[in-house]
Amino acid sequence: MRNNSLHISIIIIGYNTRDTLSQSLESINNIIVKNHIIEVIYIDDGSTDGSFEMFTNYNLKFNKNQLRLDENRGRAHARSQGVKIASSEWILFLNSNIIVESNIILKYYDSILNHNAYAYGGCMNYTSTDSIFEKYLNESTRGIKKYKNNQTINYQYLLFSNCMIKKSIFDIIKLNLDLRGYGGEELDFTAKLEKKFPQMIIASKGAIATRINFPNYKKYLYKLIEFGESNLKSLDNELKGDVVKFTILLKRNFLFRWCVNFLYYFCVRCYKIKFISYYVIKVGMLSAILRGYYKMK
């Protein structure tokens, strides 16, 4: 950092999200930067809906760069390509369905001035047509929201949809390119970061972004089933235990399968019941991950 300014590469990844990408870029154009130097990089993960062309032609006020992958290779691969292209000291990771607040860079800068860390996580809000699930996602006890500003956070709460990471860290810790399906790439990376550099992940609560058009509860459970079936196996055993909470659940037997299937269908049907929805939603998400894991060959 020189002359009280940051050099930041904003890396956006996307796959067939043309409509939300345009909204994301509009919010990026409204970012207040003062004397910070910004470049915007878009990695298109094999889209067929014109997302890449839309970004290429979009009138951004910042320098921009873009790369189109020839096929859909997954989030970890797309982000790793963005890191290779990035020319800045810091990387702000976003997705193409993320809307940022105009002061996001200034808030991250305040955190960096206050704490000499390697990674900073911003707060996430969510919009969804599923009002019950949206309320759960926006609970004040979830994620970084439950921490104080500039407090050290658990690695599990750093999300690539809104976080700032020092680029040099990626020379030491690589993204896991075996994770081609949905989920797990953040956990894998941040767990390694925490192990190598303890207490170097900080909450930057004022750096706020919104994930728009989040899937309804049932569709999100399908995503978690995909994670359980594809990417969970690529995580180390300690991290698998962190995901499922009770390692005994990783033993695939008939009783566990039956219980998980029962809980899954119960939660899908009953998550809108008042007073118990919060807990039912959480149980449903765990059962979805295990349902996918038990399907894995």
matplotlib code that plots the C-alpha trace (Angstrom):
import matplotlib.pyplot as plt

x = [0.0, 1.5, 0.3, -2.7, -4.2, -5.0, -4.5, -7.5, -8.6, -12.3, -12.7, -16.2, -17.1, -20.3, -22.1, -25.2, -26.1, -26.4, -29.3, -27.8, -24.4, -25.7, -27.0, -23.8, -21.8, -24.1, -23.4, -19.7, -19.9, -21.3, -18.4, -16.6, -12.9, -11.2, -7.6, -7.7, -6.8, -9.4, -9.5, -12.5, -11.9, -14.7, -14.2, -17.0, -17.3, -18.5, -21.7, -24.0, -26.4, -24.3, -22.9, -19.3, -20.4, -22.4, -19.4, -17.1, -19.4, -20.4, -19.2, -17.4, -15.6, -12.7, -10.1, -11.4, -10.2, -12.1, -11.6, -14.0, -13.5, -14.3, -16.5, -18.0, -15.2, -16.4, -16.0, -12.5, -11.1, -12.7, -11.4, -7.9, -7.9, -8.9, -6.1, -3.6, -4.8, -5.1, -2.4, -3.2, -2.0, -5.5, -8.4, -12.0, -14.0, -17.5, -20.0, -22.1, -25.2, -23.8, -24.8, -22.3, -22.8, -21.1, -18.8, -17.6, -14.0, -13.8, -15.0, -12.5, -9.8, -10.7, -10.4, -7.0, -5.8, -6.9, -5.8, -2.8, -4.5, -4.5, -8.2, -11.3, -14.9, -17.8, -21.4, -23.9, -27.6, -29.9, -33.1, -35.3, -38.8, -39.0, -39.7, -39.3, -35.9, -34.9, -35.6, -33.4, -30.6, -30.7, -30.7, -28.3, -26.8, -25.6, -22.1, -20.1, -23.1, -22.7, -19.2, -18.0, -16.3, -12.6, -13.0, -11.2, -13.7, -14.0, -12.7, -16.0, -17.6, -15.4, -17.4, -15.9, -19.1, -17.8, -14.3, -10.9, -7.8, -4.1, -3.1, 0.3, -1.5, -2.4, 1.3, 1.3, -2.3, -3.9, -7.5, -8.5, -9.2, -10.6, -13.8, -15.7, -19.2, -21.1, -19.6, -16.6, -14.0, -14.2, -14.0, -11.0, -9.1, -10.0, -9.2, -5.8, -5.4, -6.3, -4.0, -1.0, -1.7, -4.0, -6.2, -5.6, -9.2, -11.1, -14.7, -15.3, -18.9, -19.4, -18.4, -21.9, -23.1, -26.4, -26.9, -29.9, -32.4, -31.2, -32.9, -35.9, -35.3, -36.0, -33.8, -31.0, -31.2, -30.7, -27.4, -26.4, -27.1, -24.8, -22.1, -22.5, -22.3, -19.4, -17.2, -17.4, -15.3, -12.4, -12.2, -9.9, -11.4, -11.1, -13.0, -15.6, -16.2, -16.6, -19.3, -21.4, -20.8, -20.8, -18.2, -20.2, -22.7, -20.0, -20.5, -22.9, -25.3, -29.0, -30.2, -28.4, -29.7, -33.3, -33.0, -31.5, -34.1, -36.9, -35.4, -34.9, -38.6, -39.8, -37.9, -39.0, -42.6, -42.4, -39.8, -42.5, -44.0, -43.7, -41.4, -39.5, -38.5, -35.0, -34.1, -35.9, -34.1, -30.7, -31.5, -32.7, -29.5, -27.4, -29.7, -29.3, -25.5, -25.6, -28.2, -25.8, -22.9, -24.7, -25.4, -21.7, -20.1]
y = [0.0, 3.3, 6.9, 5.6, 3.9, 0.3, -1.4, -3.8, -6.3, -7.1, -10.6, -11.6, -15.1, -16.1, -18.8, -17.9, -14.9, -12.1, -10.4, -10.3, -9.5, -6.2, -5.2, -6.2, -4.0, -1.1, -1.3, -1.6, 1.6, 3.3, 2.4, 5.3, 4.8, 8.1, 7.5, 3.7, 2.0, -0.5, -3.0, -5.3, -8.8, -11.0, -14.8, -16.3, -20.0, -21.2, -19.2, -19.5, -16.6, -13.7, -12.8, -12.5, -10.2, -8.1, -7.6, -6.9, -4.1, -2.7, 0.9, 0.5, 3.5, 1.2, -0.6, -4.1, -7.4, -10.6, -14.2, -16.7, -20.4, -22.8, -24.9, -24.8, -25.9, -24.8, -21.9, -22.9, -23.0, -19.7, -17.9, -19.4, -17.9, -14.6, -14.6, -15.3, -12.3, -9.9, -7.3, -5.8, -6.3, -7.1, -9.1, -8.4, -11.6, -11.3, -13.3, -12.1, -12.1, -9.8, -6.2, -4.1, -1.0, 2.1, 2.4, -1.3, -0.4, 2.4, 0.0, -2.7, -0.1, 1.0, -2.7, -3.1, 0.1, -1.3, -4.9, -6.2, -9.4, -11.5, -11.8, -9.7, -10.9, -8.6, -9.0, -10.6, -9.9, -12.0, -11.6, -14.5, -15.2, -17.6, -15.2, -17.7, -18.8, -15.2, -14.4, -17.2, -16.2, -12.7, -13.6, -11.4, -14.6, -16.0, -15.6, -12.4, -10.5, -12.2, -10.8, -7.3, -5.2, -6.0, -9.1, -12.3, -14.7, -18.5, -19.5, -21.0, -17.6, -16.1, -16.2, -15.7, -13.8, -10.9, -10.9, -9.2, -11.3, -10.4, -11.7, -13.0, -15.6, -17.5, -18.1, -20.1, -21.6, -22.7, -23.1, -26.7, -27.4, -30.8, -29.0, -28.8, -29.1, -26.8, -25.8, -26.5, -24.3, -21.6, -24.0, -25.8, -22.6, -20.8, -23.9, -24.0, -20.3, -20.6, -23.5, -21.7, -18.2, -18.4, -15.5, -13.7, -13.5, -10.4, -9.2, -6.1, -5.6, -2.4, -3.9, -5.0, -6.9, -8.5, -11.8, -11.2, -13.9, -16.5, -19.9, -20.9, -23.5, -26.6, -25.5, -24.7, -28.1, -29.6, -27.6, -29.0, -32.5, -31.8, -30.7, -33.8, -36.1, -34.3, -32.0, -33.2, -36.3, -33.9, -32.2, -33.7, -35.7, -33.0, -30.6, -33.2, -33.4, -29.7, -29.8, -32.6, -31.8, -35.4, -37.6, -40.8, -39.5, -40.1, -43.9, -44.9, -47.5, -48.2, -46.6, -43.3, -43.3, -43.8, -41.1, -38.6, -39.2, -38.9, -35.6, -34.3, -34.7, -33.6, -30.4, -29.6, -30.0, -28.3, -25.5, -22.8, -23.7, -20.7, -20.9, -24.0, -22.9, -21.7, -25.1, -27.1, -25.2, -26.0, -29.7, -29.8, -28.4, -30.9, -33.8, -32.6, -32.7, -36.2, -37.3, -36.4, -38.0, -41.3, -41.3, -41.0, -44.1]
z = [0.0, -1.1, -0.6, 1.5, -1.5, -2.3, -5.6, -6.0, -8.6, -8.4, -9.7, -10.8, -11.9, -13.6, -15.6, -17.6, -15.3, -17.9, -16.2, -12.7, -14.1, -15.5, -12.1, -10.4, -12.8, -12.3, -8.5, -9.1, -11.2, -8.2, -5.9, -4.2, -4.6, -3.6, -4.4, -4.6, -7.9, -9.2, -12.0, -12.8, -14.1, -15.3, -15.7, -17.7, -16.9, -20.2, -20.5, -23.5, -22.7, -23.9, -20.4, -21.8, -24.6, -22.2, -19.9, -22.8, -24.1, -20.7, -20.0, -16.7, -15.2, -14.1, -16.2, -17.1, -18.3, -19.2, -20.0, -21.4, -20.5, -23.3, -21.0, -17.5, -15.2, -11.8, -9.5, -8.2, -11.7, -12.7, -9.6, -10.1, -13.6, -12.2, -9.7, -12.5, -14.4, -11.4, -11.3, -7.9, -4.3, -3.1, -4.6, -3.9, -4.8, -6.1, -8.1, -11.0, -8.8, -6.2, -5.6, -3.6, -1.6, -2.8, 0.2, 0.1, -0.8, 1.8, 4.5, 3.6, 3.6, 7.1, 8.3, 6.5, 8.3, 11.7, 11.3, 9.4, 8.2, 5.0, 4.5, 5.3, 5.1, 4.4, 5.4, 3.1, 2.6, 0.5, -1.5, -2.4, -3.6, -0.6, 2.2, 5.0, 3.7, 3.0, 6.7, 7.8, 5.5, 6.8, 10.5, 12.6, 14.2, 10.9, 9.4, 9.8, 11.1, 14.5, 14.9, 15.9, 13.3, 12.9, 15.0, 14.1, 12.6, 12.1, 8.7, 7.8, 7.5, 4.8, 1.6, -1.9, -2.8, -0.8, 0.6, 0.3, 0.2, -0.3, -3.7, -2.4, -0.3, -3.5, -4.1, -0.9, -0.8, -4.0, -4.8, -5.0, -8.7, -8.0, -6.7, -10.0, -8.6, -6.2, -2.9, -0.7, -2.5, 0.2, 3.1, 1.6, 1.0, 4.2, 6.4, 4.9, 5.4, 9.0, 9.6, 7.9, 9.3, 12.4, 13.2, 10.0, 8.8, 10.0, 9.9, 7.9, 8.8, 6.9, 3.6, 2.6, -0.5, -1.4, -3.2, -5.4, -6.6, -4.2, -4.8, -2.8, 0.0, -2.0, -4.9, -2.6, -1.0, -4.5, -4.6, -1.2, -2.5, -5.4, -3.0, -0.9, -3.9, -5.7, -3.7, -0.1, -1.0, -2.1, 1.4, 4.0, 6.8, 9.4, 7.1, 6.3, 10.1, 10.3, 7.6, 8.9, 12.6, 13.7, 12.0, 12.7, 10.0, 7.4, 7.9, 5.2, 6.6, 6.1, 9.3, 8.6, 5.0, 6.2, 8.9, 6.5, 3.9, 6.4, 7.8, 4.3, 3.3, 6.7, 6.4, 2.9, 3.9, 7.3, 7.1, 6.9, 10.3, 12.6, 15.6, 14.3, 10.8, 11.8, 13.1, 10.5, 7.7, 9.3, 9.7, 6.2, 4.8, 6.7, 5.6, 2.0, 2.2, 3.7, 1.2, -1.6, 0.3, 0.7, -3.0, -3.8, -5.2]

ax = plt.figure().add_subplot(projection="3d")
ax.plot(x, y, z, "-o")
ax.set_aspect("equal")
plt.show()
